[in-house]
Amino acid sequence: MEKRTCLECGESFNGRADKKFCSDLCRNAYNNKLNSDHVNYVRNINNILRKNRRIIEDLLPEETAKVSQQKLIDKGFNFNYFTNITTTKTGKNYVFCYEYGYLPIEGNYYLLVKRKTEN
């Protein structure tokens, strides 16, 4: 067997020809460093989406509710992040954060809705 050098710690080790790390610890540390920027970016976006969803859920006591844009902003809602947009047959664009959504209506008001999900 040929001596190999660990990509993480630089130690030499014996092993298969395609082995790159001396241990699982080094492999995990190397991959965590490699992916940390992407993982943090995705984690931050998911946190914003979950917060948006929670805000709509809290403001929606029934099937629909009307709320001002300022109230959403005051609670920390970020209008730049959403999971999808659904266009109705009448051409209205509902913006969703998972199953909770909103529709801009007259003035600075939004109609909040919850999508009916099938179990």
MARVO-303067 format. One record per residue (C-alpha): x, y, z; residue in one letter. Coordinates in steps of 0.1 Angstrom, whole numbers, plus 5000, padded with zeros to 4 digits. Example, Ala and Ser with C-alpha at 12.3 -4.5 7.8 and 13.67 -1.06 7.14 Angstrom:
residues 2
512349555078A513749895071S
***
This chain:
residues 119
500050005000M501150354991E501550625018K498950895014R498651245029T495451365047C493951665030L492851805064E495751755088C498651665065G499451345083E500551045063S498550725064F498050385047N494850305029G493050244997R494150424966A491150654967D491250735004K491951115011K491651145049F493250975078C490050955098S486351035098D487151335121L489451485094C486951415066R484151575085N486251885094A487451925058Y483851895044N482452125070N484952395061K484352345024L480552385028N480252635056S479752945035D476952785015H475352625045V475252955064N473753135034Y470952875031V470452865068R469953245070N467453235041I465552955057N465353145090N463953445072I461353225054L460353055087R460053395104K457853525075N455653215078R455353255116R454353615113I451553535088I450353245109E450153465140D448153735122L445753485106L443153385132P440753245106E440953145070E441653495058T442553835074A443254185062K446454345077V448354665070S451754665054Q453154855084Q451954585109K453854325089L456954545088I456654615125D456654245132K459854195111G458354065079F460754065049N458854105016F462054004996N461853635007Y459053394998F458753034986T456453074956N453953294937I450553154927T448553324900T444753274901T442453234871K441553604876T445153704873G445853784910K449353694923N449453544958Y452853534974V453553234997F455853145025C455252775025Y451452735030E450853085043Y450453365017G449453725011Y447853924983L448454294980P445054474980I443954844981E446155094998G448954945019N446954645029Y447354275024Y444953985024L446453695044L445553335034V446352985043K446552735014R444452425019K446752135021T445851775014E447051515039N
***
